[in-house]
């Protein structure tokens, strides 16, 4: 499933609805453009599902960070760059190395895309 508006509801936490909404909308815009740039609609269903799951997880993680004390004043792009990098992504699935590897792979590609885009 490609990034879509339903993800915004999935990411809702309810602690700071305004902040959550703004960051979610920004993330969705970034993720949709990333999806298109990577040509993921042309990839296999398995590949699309892997990217979709990883992006969805990264988005939820970033929303949590956005409403934290440390992330409250950061822009969406700053939050993303803070939590994804050229080598790995956020530690979301420490008990599932295979799934964490997927998150790290997508994070690396997303980081590269953002570096070239910004």
Backbone atoms as SQL, in Angstrom:
CREATE TABLE atoms (id INTEGER PRIMARY KEY, chain TEXT, resi INTEGER, resn TEXT, atom TEXT, x REAL, y REAL, z REAL);
INSERT INTO atoms VALUES
  (1, 'A', 1, 'UNK', 'N', 0.846, -1.169, 0.000),
  (2, 'A', 1, 'UNK', 'CA', 0.000, 0.000, 0.000),
  (3, 'A', 1, 'UNK', 'C', 0.900, 1.243, 0.000),
  (4, 'A', 2, 'UNK', 'N', 0.684, 2.100, -0.972),
  (5, 'A', 2, 'UNK', 'CA', 1.488, 3.315, -1.055),
  (6, 'A', 2, 'UNK', 'C', 1.058, 4.312, 0.031),
  (7, 'A', 3, 'UNK', 'N', 1.932, 5.257, 0.366),
  (8, 'A', 3, 'UNK', 'CA', 1.595, 6.248, 1.395),
  (9, 'A', 3, 'UNK', 'C', 0.295, 6.972, 1.029),
  (10, 'A', 4, 'UNK', 'N', -0.590, 7.117, 2.020),
  (11, 'A', 4, 'UNK', 'CA', -1.874, 7.774, 1.766),
  (12, 'A', 4, 'UNK', 'C', -2.384, 8.451, 3.035),
  (13, 'A', 5, 'UNK', 'N', -3.474, 9.175, 2.893),
  (14, 'A', 5, 'UNK', 'CA', -4.024, 9.962, 4.007),
  (15, 'A', 5, 'UNK', 'C', -4.445, 9.125, 5.208),
  (16, 'A', 6, 'UNK', 'N', -4.707, 7.857, 5.026),
  (17, 'A', 6, 'UNK', 'CA', -5.074, 6.997, 6.156),
  (18, 'A', 6, 'UNK', 'C', -3.932, 6.905, 7.165),
  (19, 'A', 7, 'UNK', 'N', -2.715, 7.056, 6.677),
  (20, 'A', 7, 'UNK', 'CA', -1.565, 6.978, 7.568),
  (21, 'A', 7, 'UNK', 'C', -1.612, 8.057, 8.639),
  (22, 'A', 8, 'UNK', 'N', -2.139, 9.230, 8.295),
  (23, 'A', 8, 'UNK', 'CA', -2.217, 10.322, 9.267),
  (24, 'A', 8, 'UNK', 'C', -3.031, 9.881, 10.475),
  (25, 'A', 9, 'UNK', 'N', -4.144, 9.192, 10.249),
  (26, 'A', 9, 'UNK', 'CA', -4.947, 8.684, 11.363),
  (27, 'A', 9, 'UNK', 'C', -4.202, 7.611, 12.138),
  (28, 'A', 10, 'UNK', 'N', -3.467, 6.773, 11.446),
  (29, 'A', 10, 'UNK', 'CA', -2.698, 5.721, 12.118),
  (30, 'A', 10, 'UNK', 'C', -1.648, 6.310, 13.055),
  (31, 'A', 11, 'UNK', 'N', -1.098, 7.443, 12.688),
  (32, 'A', 11, 'UNK', 'CA', -0.019, 8.049, 13.458),
  (33, 'A', 11, 'UNK', 'C', -0.510, 8.908, 14.627),
  (34, 'A', 12, 'UNK', 'N', -1.807, 9.138, 14.727),
  (35, 'A', 12, 'UNK', 'CA', -2.337, 9.991, 15.797),
  (36, 'A', 12, 'UNK', 'C', -2.020, 9.400, 17.158),
  (37, 'A', 13, 'UNK', 'N', -1.557, 10.276, 18.027),
  (38, 'A', 13, 'UNK', 'CA', -1.281, 9.890, 19.402),
  (39, 'A', 13, 'UNK', 'C', -2.284, 10.581, 20.331),
  (40, 'A', 14, 'UNK', 'N', -2.596, 11.834, 20.020),
  (41, 'A', 14, 'UNK', 'CA', -3.592, 12.562, 20.791),
  (42, 'A', 14, 'UNK', 'C', -3.042, 13.470, 21.867),
  (43, 'A', 15, 'UNK', 'N', -1.733, 13.570, 21.963),
  (44, 'A', 15, 'UNK', 'CA', -1.138, 14.426, 22.994),
  (45, 'A', 15, 'UNK', 'C', -1.020, 15.877, 22.540),
  (46, 'A', 16, 'UNK', 'N', -0.760, 16.068, 21.266),
  (47, 'A', 16, 'UNK', 'CA', -0.644, 17.414, 20.695),
  (48, 'A', 16, 'UNK', 'C', -1.205, 17.351, 19.282),
  (49, 'A', 17, 'UNK', 'N', -2.550, 17.305, 19.162),
  (50, 'A', 17, 'UNK', 'CA', -3.180, 17.075, 17.859),
  (51, 'A', 17, 'UNK', 'C', -2.726, 18.014, 16.753),
  (52, 'A', 18, 'UNK', 'N', -2.533, 19.275, 17.061),
  (53, 'A', 18, 'UNK', 'CA', -2.125, 20.237, 16.043),
  (54, 'A', 18, 'UNK', 'C', -0.727, 19.914, 15.508),
  (55, 'A', 19, 'UNK', 'N', 0.200, 19.694, 16.396),
  (56, 'A', 19, 'UNK', 'CA', 1.573, 19.359, 16.016),
  (57, 'A', 19, 'UNK', 'C', 1.603, 18.024, 15.262),
  (58, 'A', 20, 'UNK', 'N', 0.889, 17.043, 15.775),
  (59, 'A', 20, 'UNK', 'CA', 0.850, 15.735, 15.134),
  (60, 'A', 20, 'UNK', 'C', 0.312, 15.841, 13.709),
  (61, 'A', 21, 'UNK', 'N', -0.738, 16.620, 13.522),
  (62, 'A', 21, 'UNK', 'CA', -1.347, 16.784, 12.201),
  (63, 'A', 21, 'UNK', 'C', -0.377, 17.448, 11.231),
  (64, 'A', 22, 'UNK', 'N', 0.254, 18.529, 11.673),
  (65, 'A', 22, 'UNK', 'CA', 1.191, 19.250, 10.805),
  (66, 'A', 22, 'UNK', 'C', 2.368, 18.380, 10.384),
  (67, 'A', 23, 'UNK', 'N', 2.973, 17.689, 11.335),
  (68, 'A', 23, 'UNK', 'CA', 4.122, 16.844, 11.020),
  (69, 'A', 23, 'UNK', 'C', 3.682, 15.660, 10.156),
  (70, 'A', 24, 'UNK', 'N', 2.520, 15.089, 10.462),
  (71, 'A', 24, 'UNK', 'CA', 2.007, 13.965, 9.665),
  (72, 'A', 24, 'UNK', 'C', 1.787, 14.357, 8.216),
  (73, 'A', 25, 'UNK', 'N', 1.200, 15.509, 8.000),
  (74, 'A', 25, 'UNK', 'CA', 0.966, 15.977, 6.631),
  (75, 'A', 25, 'UNK', 'C', 2.279, 16.204, 5.898),
  (76, 'A', 26, 'UNK', 'N', 3.256, 16.786, 6.589),
  (77, 'A', 26, 'UNK', 'CA', 4.577, 16.999, 5.980),
  (78, 'A', 26, 'UNK', 'C', 5.242, 15.657, 5.638),
  (79, 'A', 27, 'UNK', 'N', 5.184, 14.722, 6.578),
  (80, 'A', 27, 'UNK', 'CA', 5.778, 13.407, 6.339),
  (81, 'A', 27, 'UNK', 'C', 5.126, 12.718, 5.147),
  (82, 'A', 28, 'UNK', 'N', 3.814, 12.776, 5.105),
  (83, 'A', 28, 'UNK', 'CA', 3.105, 12.131, 4.015),
  (84, 'A', 28, 'UNK', 'C', 3.522, 12.713, 2.668),
  (85, 'A', 29, 'UNK', 'N', 3.662, 14.013, 2.611),
  (86, 'A', 29, 'UNK', 'CA', 4.105, 14.662, 1.370),
  (87, 'A', 29, 'UNK', 'C', 5.497, 14.178, 0.968),
  (88, 'A', 30, 'UNK', 'N', 6.399, 14.107, 1.929),
  (89, 'A', 30, 'UNK', 'CA', 7.763, 13.632, 1.673),
  (90, 'A', 30, 'UNK', 'C', 7.732, 12.172, 1.220),
  (91, 'A', 31, 'UNK', 'N', 6.972, 11.343, 1.923),
  (92, 'A', 31, 'UNK', 'CA', 6.911, 9.916, 1.617),
  (93, 'A', 31, 'UNK', 'C', 6.299, 9.666, 0.243),
  (94, 'A', 32, 'UNK', 'N', 5.273, 10.414, -0.128),
  (95, 'A', 32, 'UNK', 'CA', 4.645, 10.244, -1.441),
  (96, 'A', 32, 'UNK', 'C', 5.632, 10.610, -2.548),
  (97, 'A', 33, 'UNK', 'N', 6.351, 11.717, -2.371),
  (98, 'A', 33, 'UNK', 'CA', 7.330, 12.114, -3.377),
  (99, 'A', 33, 'UNK', 'C', 8.468, 11.092, -3.459),
  (100, 'A', 34, 'UNK', 'N', 8.916, 10.609, -2.311),
  (101, 'A', 34, 'UNK', 'CA', 9.953, 9.572, -2.264),
  (102, 'A', 34, 'UNK', 'C', 9.473, 8.324, -3.014),
  (103, 'A', 35, 'UNK', 'N', 8.245, 7.920, -2.755),
  (104, 'A', 35, 'UNK', 'CA', 7.646, 6.747, -3.401),
  (105, 'A', 35, 'UNK', 'C', 7.686, 6.893, -4.914),
  (106, 'A', 36, 'UNK', 'N', 7.270, 8.076, -5.384),
  (107, 'A', 36, 'UNK', 'CA', 7.245, 8.330, -6.831),
  (108, 'A', 36, 'UNK', 'C', 8.653, 8.369, -7.406),
  (109, 'A', 37, 'UNK', 'N', 9.556, 9.046, -6.715),
  (110, 'A', 37, 'UNK', 'CA', 10.932, 9.181, -7.182),
  (111, 'A', 37, 'UNK', 'C', 11.617, 7.817, -7.286),
  (112, 'A', 38, 'UNK', 'N', 11.316, 6.932, -6.347),
  (113, 'A', 38, 'UNK', 'CA', 11.915, 5.593, -6.350),
  (114, 'A', 38, 'UNK', 'C', 11.250, 4.661, -7.359),
  (115, 'A', 39, 'UNK', 'N', 10.140, 5.113, -7.958),
  (116, 'A', 39, 'UNK', 'CA', 9.428, 4.286, -8.924),
  (117, 'A', 39, 'UNK', 'C', 8.838, 3.028, -8.311),
  (118, 'A', 40, 'UNK', 'N', 8.373, 3.143, -7.082),
  (119, 'A', 40, 'UNK', 'CA', 7.922, 1.957, -6.363),
  (120, 'A', 40, 'UNK', 'C', 6.633, 1.348, -6.911),
  (121, 'A', 41, 'UNK', 'N', 5.838, 2.129, -7.598),
  (122, 'A', 41, 'UNK', 'CA', 4.623, 1.566, -8.202),
  (123, 'A', 41, 'UNK', 'C', 4.970, 0.526, -9.262),
  (124, 'A', 42, 'UNK', 'N', 6.160, 0.629, -9.807),
  (125, 'A', 42, 'UNK', 'CA', 6.598, -0.303, -10.847),
  (126, 'A', 42, 'UNK', 'C', 7.298, -1.537, -10.271),
  (127, 'A', 43, 'UNK', 'N', 7.523, -1.553, -8.984),
  (128, 'A', 43, 'UNK', 'CA', 8.221, -2.672, -8.337),
  (129, 'A', 43, 'UNK', 'C', 7.232, -3.774, -7.980),
  (130, 'A', 44, 'UNK', 'N', 7.765, -4.890, -7.523),
  (131, 'A', 44, 'UNK', 'CA', 6.917, -6.019, -7.149),
  (132, 'A', 44, 'UNK', 'C', 6.076, -5.683, -5.917),
  (133, 'A', 45, 'UNK', 'N', 5.032, -6.442, -5.731),
  (134, 'A', 45, 'UNK', 'CA', 4.147, -6.245, -4.572),
  (135, 'A', 45, 'UNK', 'C', 4.937, -6.407, -3.273),
  (136, 'A', 46, 'UNK', 'N', 5.829, -7.365, -3.245),
  (137, 'A', 46, 'UNK', 'CA', 6.650, -7.600, -2.060),
  (138, 'A', 46, 'UNK', 'C', 7.508, -6.373, -1.735),
  (139, 'A', 47, 'UNK', 'N', 8.135, -5.815, -2.741),
  (140, 'A', 47, 'UNK', 'CA', 8.967, -4.622, -2.542),
  (141, 'A', 47, 'UNK', 'C', 8.113, -3.454, -2.070),
  (142, 'A', 48, 'UNK', 'N', 6.972, -3.259, -2.704),
  (143, 'A', 48, 'UNK', 'CA', 6.072, -2.169, -2.286),
  (144, 'A', 48, 'UNK', 'C', 5.644, -2.347, -0.831),
  (145, 'A', 49, 'UNK', 'N', 5.324, -3.569, -0.444),
  (146, 'A', 49, 'UNK', 'CA', 4.908, -3.833, 0.934),
  (147, 'A', 49, 'UNK', 'C', 6.036, -3.571, 1.923),
  (148, 'A', 50, 'UNK', 'N', 7.255, -3.944, 1.545),
  (149, 'A', 50, 'UNK', 'CA', 8.406, -3.707, 2.426),
  (150, 'A', 50, 'UNK', 'C', 8.615, -2.213, 2.640),
  (151, 'A', 51, 'UNK', 'N', 8.605, -1.455, 1.551),
  (152, 'A', 51, 'UNK', 'CA', 8.786, -0.005, 1.659),
  (153, 'A', 51, 'UNK', 'C', 7.632, 0.634, 2.427),
  (154, 'A', 52, 'UNK', 'N', 6.430, 0.202, 2.115),
  (155, 'A', 52, 'UNK', 'CA', 5.255, 0.760, 2.771),
  (156, 'A', 52, 'UNK', 'C', 5.313, 0.536, 4.282),
  (157, 'A', 53, 'UNK', 'N', 5.599, -0.681, 4.684),
  (158, 'A', 53, 'UNK', 'CA', 5.680, -0.992, 6.109),
  (159, 'A', 53, 'UNK', 'C', 6.759, -0.203, 6.816),
  (160, 'A', 54, 'UNK', 'N', 7.908, -0.098, 6.177),
  (161, 'A', 54, 'UNK', 'CA', 9.020, 0.643, 6.789),
  (162, 'A', 54, 'UNK', 'C', 8.703, 2.135, 6.878),
  (163, 'A', 55, 'UNK', 'N', 8.179, 2.719, 5.808),
  (164, 'A', 55, 'UNK', 'CA', 7.834, 4.143, 5.840),
  (165, 'A', 55, 'UNK', 'C', 6.762, 4.423, 6.887),
  (166, 'A', 56, 'UNK', 'N', 5.783, 3.547, 6.965),
  (167, 'A', 56, 'UNK', 'CA', 4.713, 3.721, 7.947),
  (168, 'A', 56, 'UNK', 'C', 5.284, 3.690, 9.365),
  (169, 'A', 57, 'UNK', 'N', 6.186, 2.761, 9.627),
  (170, 'A', 57, 'UNK', 'CA', 6.818, 2.659, 10.943),
  (171, 'A', 57, 'UNK', 'C', 7.684, 3.873, 11.251),
  (172, 'A', 58, 'UNK', 'N', 8.450, 4.307, 10.273),
  (173, 'A', 58, 'UNK', 'CA', 9.298, 5.497, 10.462),
  (174, 'A', 58, 'UNK', 'C', 8.424, 6.703, 10.755),
  (175, 'A', 59, 'UNK', 'N', 7.327, 6.844, 10.024),
  (176, 'A', 59, 'UNK', 'CA', 6.415, 7.963, 10.253),
  (177, 'A', 59, 'UNK', 'C', 5.863, 7.979, 11.669),
  (178, 'A', 60, 'UNK', 'N', 5.416, 6.831, 12.154),
  (179, 'A', 60, 'UNK', 'CA', 4.907, 6.749, 13.518),
  (180, 'A', 60, 'UNK', 'C', 5.966, 7.119, 14.542),
  (181, 'A', 61, 'UNK', 'N', 7.169, 6.644, 14.302),
  (182, 'A', 61, 'UNK', 'CA', 8.283, 6.959, 15.203),
  (183, 'A', 61, 'UNK', 'C', 8.570, 8.464, 15.212),
  (184, 'A', 62, 'UNK', 'N', 8.596, 9.068, 14.031),
  (185, 'A', 62, 'UNK', 'CA', 8.895, 10.497, 13.928),
  (186, 'A', 62, 'UNK', 'C', 7.814, 11.328, 14.616),
  (187, 'A', 63, 'UNK', 'N', 6.556, 10.920, 14.501),
  (188, 'A', 63, 'UNK', 'CA', 5.481, 11.637, 15.181),
  (189, 'A', 63, 'UNK', 'C', 5.690, 11.590, 16.691),
  (190, 'A', 64, 'UNK', 'N', 6.057, 10.433, 17.212),
  (191, 'A', 64, 'UNK', 'CA', 6.353, 10.329, 18.641),
  (192, 'A', 64, 'UNK', 'C', 7.460, 11.305, 19.038),
  (193, 'A', 65, 'UNK', 'N', 8.492, 11.371, 18.210),
  (194, 'A', 65, 'UNK', 'CA', 9.602, 12.266, 18.505),
  (195, 'A', 65, 'UNK', 'C', 9.200, 13.733, 18.377),
  (196, 'A', 66, 'UNK', 'N', 8.286, 14.018, 17.460),
  (197, 'A', 66, 'UNK', 'CA', 7.853, 15.396, 17.215),
  (198, 'A', 66, 'UNK', 'C', 7.148, 16.005, 18.418),
  (199, 'A', 67, 'UNK', 'N', 6.486, 15.167, 19.203),
  (200, 'A', 67, 'UNK', 'CA', 5.771, 15.705, 20.358),
  (201, 'A', 67, 'UNK', 'C', 6.563, 15.541, 21.655),
  (202, 'A', 68, 'UNK', 'N', 7.761, 15.004, 21.533),
  (203, 'A', 68, 'UNK', 'CA', 8.623, 14.883, 22.709),
  (204, 'A', 68, 'UNK', 'C', 9.250, 16.242, 23.012),
  (205, 'A', 69, 'UNK', 'N', 9.766, 16.365, 24.182),
  (206, 'A', 69, 'UNK', 'CA', 10.408, 17.622, 24.589),
  (207, 'A', 69, 'UNK', 'C', 11.565, 17.994, 23.659),
  (208, 'A', 70, 'UNK', 'N', 12.358, 17.003, 23.267),
  (209, 'A', 70, 'UNK', 'CA', 13.515, 17.259, 22.412),
  (210, 'A', 70, 'UNK', 'C', 13.126, 17.637, 20.983),
  (211, 'A', 71, 'UNK', 'N', 12.005, 17.124, 20.493),
  (212, 'A', 71, 'UNK', 'CA', 11.625, 17.356, 19.107),
  (213, 'A', 71, 'UNK', 'C', 10.587, 18.437, 18.888),
  (214, 'A', 72, 'UNK', 'N', 10.110, 19.040, 19.949),
  (215, 'A', 72, 'UNK', 'CA', 8.992, 19.979, 19.852),
  (216, 'A', 72, 'UNK', 'C', 9.273, 21.188, 18.969),
  (217, 'A', 73, 'UNK', 'N', 10.506, 21.617, 18.907),
  (218, 'A', 73, 'UNK', 'CA', 10.836, 22.817, 18.136),
  (219, 'A', 73, 'UNK', 'C', 11.464, 22.513, 16.774),
  (220, 'A', 74, 'UNK', 'N', 11.530, 21.256, 16.415),
  (221, 'A', 74, 'UNK', 'CA', 12.171, 20.873, 15.160),
  (222, 'A', 74, 'UNK', 'C', 11.155, 20.829, 14.025),
  (223, 'A', 75, 'UNK', 'N', 11.639, 21.142, 12.819),
  (224, 'A', 75, 'UNK', 'CA', 10.792, 20.989, 11.636),
  (225, 'A', 75, 'UNK', 'C', 10.708, 19.497, 11.295),
  (226, 'A', 76, 'UNK', 'N', 9.803, 19.165, 10.417),
  (227, 'A', 76, 'UNK', 'CA', 9.656, 17.766, 10.009),
  (228, 'A', 76, 'UNK', 'C', 10.941, 17.259, 9.359),
  (229, 'A', 77, 'UNK', 'N', 11.541, 18.049, 8.500),
  (230, 'A', 77, 'UNK', 'CA', 12.784, 17.625, 7.854),
  (231, 'A', 77, 'UNK', 'C', 13.906, 17.450, 8.871),
  (232, 'A', 78, 'UNK', 'N', 13.984, 18.351, 9.837),
  (233, 'A', 78, 'UNK', 'CA', 14.994, 18.214, 10.888),
  (234, 'A', 78, 'UNK', 'C', 14.772, 16.929, 11.685),
  (235, 'A', 79, 'UNK', 'N', 13.512, 16.628, 11.994),
  (236, 'A', 79, 'UNK', 'CA', 13.197, 15.396, 12.713),
  (237, 'A', 79, 'UNK', 'C', 13.619, 14.168, 11.917),
  (238, 'A', 80, 'UNK', 'N', 13.301, 14.169, 10.634),
  (239, 'A', 80, 'UNK', 'CA', 13.685, 13.031, 9.802),
  (240, 'A', 80, 'UNK', 'C', 15.198, 12.866, 9.762),
  (241, 'A', 81, 'UNK', 'N', 15.909, 13.960, 9.515),
  (242, 'A', 81, 'UNK', 'CA', 17.371, 13.875, 9.452),
  (243, 'A', 81, 'UNK', 'C', 17.968, 13.473, 10.798),
  (244, 'A', 82, 'UNK', 'N', 17.298, 13.816, 11.875),
  (245, 'A', 82, 'UNK', 'CA', 17.767, 13.443, 13.206),
  (246, 'A', 82, 'UNK', 'C', 17.671, 11.927, 13.426),
  (247, 'A', 83, 'UNK', 'N', 16.681, 11.297, 12.798),
  (248, 'A', 83, 'UNK', 'CA', 16.389, 9.901, 13.109),
  (249, 'A', 83, 'UNK', 'C', 16.655, 8.911, 11.982),
  (250, 'A', 84, 'UNK', 'N', 16.981, 9.400, 10.795),
  (251, 'A', 84, 'UNK', 'CA', 17.426, 8.501, 9.731),
  (252, 'A', 84, 'UNK', 'C', 18.799, 8.977, 9.287),
  (253, 'A', 85, 'UNK', 'N', 19.584, 8.077, 8.803),
  (254, 'A', 85, 'UNK', 'CA', 20.923, 8.484, 8.398),
  (255, 'A', 85, 'UNK', 'C', 21.425, 7.649, 7.241),
  (256, 'A', 86, 'UNK', 'N', 22.661, 7.913, 6.841),
  (257, 'A', 86, 'UNK', 'CA', 23.227, 7.196, 5.699),
  (258, 'A', 86, 'UNK', 'C', 23.543, 5.729, 6.007),
  (259, 'A', 87, 'UNK', 'N', 23.469, 5.334, 7.280),
  (260, 'A', 87, 'UNK', 'CA', 23.826, 3.977, 7.659),
  (261, 'A', 87, 'UNK', 'C', 22.683, 3.177, 8.273),
  (262, 'A', 88, 'UNK', 'N', 21.757, 3.869, 8.943),
  (263, 'A', 88, 'UNK', 'CA', 20.667, 3.160, 9.604),
  (264, 'A', 88, 'UNK', 'C', 19.524, 4.103, 9.928),
  (265, 'A', 89, 'UNK', 'N', 18.453, 3.502, 10.377),
  (266, 'A', 89, 'UNK', 'CA', 17.284, 4.269, 10.762),
  (267, 'A', 89, 'UNK', 'C', 17.060, 4.182, 12.257),
  (268, 'A', 90, 'UNK', 'N', 15.897, 4.627, 12.703),
  (269, 'A', 90, 'UNK', 'CA', 15.603, 4.561, 14.130),
  (270, 'A', 90, 'UNK', 'C', 15.441, 3.107, 14.577),
  (271, 'A', 91, 'UNK', 'N', 15.803, 2.839, 15.812),
  (272, 'A', 91, 'UNK', 'CA', 15.649, 1.495, 16.362),
  (273, 'A', 91, 'UNK', 'C', 14.190, 1.322, 16.759),
  (274, 'A', 92, 'UNK', 'N', 13.451, 0.654, 15.891),
  (275, 'A', 92, 'UNK', 'CA', 12.018, 0.469, 16.103),
  (276, 'A', 92, 'UNK', 'C', 11.717, -0.976, 16.487),
  (277, 'A', 93, 'UNK', 'N', 12.411, -1.908, 15.879),
  (278, 'A', 93, 'UNK', 'CA', 12.139, -3.342, 16.086),
  (279, 'A', 93, 'UNK', 'C', 13.372, -4.070, 16.590),
  (280, 'A', 94, 'UNK', 'N', 13.800, -3.754, 17.777),
  (281, 'A', 94, 'UNK', 'CA', 15.026, -4.362, 18.279),
  (282, 'A', 94, 'UNK', 'C', 14.902, -5.869, 18.483),
  (283, 'A', 95, 'UNK', 'N', 13.682, -6.382, 18.612),
  (284, 'A', 95, 'UNK', 'CA', 13.486, -7.821, 18.798),
  (285, 'A', 95, 'UNK', 'C', 13.326, -8.578, 17.490),
  (286, 'A', 96, 'UNK', 'N', 13.320, -7.845, 16.371),
  (287, 'A', 96, 'UNK', 'CA', 13.134, -8.482, 15.068),
  (288, 'A', 96, 'UNK', 'C', 14.177, -7.921, 14.107),
  (289, 'A', 97, 'UNK', 'N', 15.317, -8.583, 14.049),
  (290, 'A', 97, 'UNK', 'CA', 16.445, -8.087, 13.259),
  (291, 'A', 97, 'UNK', 'C', 16.106, -7.958, 11.769),
  (292, 'A', 98, 'UNK', 'N', 15.336, -8.888, 11.246),
  (293, 'A', 98, 'UNK', 'CA', 14.969, -8.846, 9.829),
  (294, 'A', 98, 'UNK', 'C', 14.156, -7.594, 9.530),
  (295, 'A', 99, 'UNK', 'N', 13.162, -7.316, 10.361),
  (296, 'A', 99, 'UNK', 'CA', 12.321, -6.147, 10.151),
  (297, 'A', 99, 'UNK', 'C', 13.130, -4.863, 10.367),
  (298, 'A', 100, 'UNK', 'N', 14.008, -4.856, 11.364),
  (299, 'A', 100, 'UNK', 'CA', 14.846, -3.679, 11.598),
  (300, 'A', 100, 'UNK', 'C', 15.766, -3.432, 10.412),
  (301, 'A', 101, 'UNK', 'N', 16.259, -4.487, 9.799),
  (302, 'A', 101, 'UNK', 'CA', 17.089, -4.347, 8.596),
  (303, 'A', 101, 'UNK', 'C', 16.304, -3.661, 7.473),
  (304, 'A', 102, 'UNK', 'N', 15.023, -3.993, 7.340),
  (305, 'A', 102, 'UNK', 'CA', 14.169, -3.354, 6.333),
  (306, 'A', 102, 'UNK', 'C', 14.018, -1.857, 6.629),
  (307, 'A', 103, 'UNK', 'N', 13.785, -1.535, 7.874),
  (308, 'A', 103, 'UNK', 'CA', 13.650, -0.127, 8.283),
  (309, 'A', 103, 'UNK', 'C', 14.949, 0.617, 8.008),
  (310, 'A', 104, 'UNK', 'N', 16.069, -0.004, 8.324),
  (311, 'A', 104, 'UNK', 'CA', 17.372, 0.622, 8.080),
  (312, 'A', 104, 'UNK', 'C', 17.611, 0.849, 6.588),
  (313, 'A', 105, 'UNK', 'N', 17.257, -0.134, 5.761),
  (314, 'A', 105, 'UNK', 'CA', 17.455, -0.011, 4.318),
  (315, 'A', 105, 'UNK', 'C', 16.622, 1.139, 3.755),
  (316, 'A', 106, 'UNK', 'N', 15.359, 1.193, 4.129),
  (317, 'A', 106, 'UNK', 'CA', 14.494, 2.267, 3.641),
  (318, 'A', 106, 'UNK', 'C', 14.971, 3.610, 4.189),
  (319, 'A', 107, 'UNK', 'N', 15.413, 3.635, 5.434),
  (320, 'A', 107, 'UNK', 'CA', 15.930, 4.873, 6.027),
  (321, 'A', 107, 'UNK', 'C', 17.142, 5.392, 5.251),
  (322, 'A', 108, 'UNK', 'N', 18.042, 4.496, 4.873),
  (323, 'A', 108, 'UNK', 'CA', 19.217, 4.910, 4.097),
  (324, 'A', 108, 'UNK', 'C', 18.796, 5.529, 2.766),
  (325, 'A', 109, 'UNK', 'N', 17.861, 4.884, 2.095),
  (326, 'A', 109, 'UNK', 'CA', 17.410, 5.393, 0.795),
  (327, 'A', 109, 'UNK', 'C', 16.646, 6.698, 0.950),
  (328, 'A', 110, 'UNK', 'N', 15.846, 6.804, 1.999),
  (329, 'A', 110, 'UNK', 'CA', 15.113, 8.038, 2.271),
  (330, 'A', 110, 'UNK', 'C', 16.089, 9.170, 2.605),
  (331, 'A', 111, 'UNK', 'N', 17.110, 8.862, 3.366),
  (332, 'A', 111, 'UNK', 'CA', 18.116, 9.868, 3.716),
  (333, 'A', 111, 'UNK', 'C', 18.819, 10.370, 2.453),
  (334, 'A', 112, 'UNK', 'N', 19.223, 9.457, 1.591),
  (335, 'A', 112, 'UNK', 'CA', 19.885, 9.836, 0.342),
  (336, 'A', 112, 'UNK', 'C', 18.958, 10.706, -0.515),
  (337, 'A', 113, 'UNK', 'N', 17.699, 10.301, -0.618),
  (338, 'A', 113, 'UNK', 'CA', 16.697, 11.083, -1.375),
  (339, 'A', 113, 'UNK', 'C', 16.579, 12.492, -0.802),
  (340, 'A', 114, 'UNK', 'N', 16.489, 12.587, 0.518),
  (341, 'A', 114, 'UNK', 'CA', 16.322, 13.905, 1.143),
  (342, 'A', 114, 'UNK', 'C', 17.561, 14.775, 0.986),
  (343, 'A', 115, 'UNK', 'N', 18.740, 14.165, 1.070),
  (344, 'A', 115, 'UNK', 'CA', 19.978, 14.929, 0.879),
  (345, 'A', 115, 'UNK', 'C', 20.037, 15.518, -0.518),
  (346, 'A', 116, 'UNK', 'N', 19.593, 14.758, -1.507),
  (347, 'A', 116, 'UNK', 'CA', 19.601, 15.230, -2.883),
  (348, 'A', 116, 'UNK', 'C', 18.492, 16.242, -3.139),
  (349, 'A', 117, 'UNK', 'N', 17.400, 16.135, -2.406),
  (350, 'A', 117, 'UNK', 'CA', 16.231, 16.974, -2.602),
  (351, 'A', 117, 'UNK', 'C', 16.370, 18.334, -1.903),
  (352, 'A', 118, 'UNK', 'N', 16.992, 18.332, -0.744),
  (353, 'A', 118, 'UNK', 'CA', 17.053, 19.564, 0.083),
  (354, 'A', 118, 'UNK', 'C', 18.280, 20.387, -0.197);
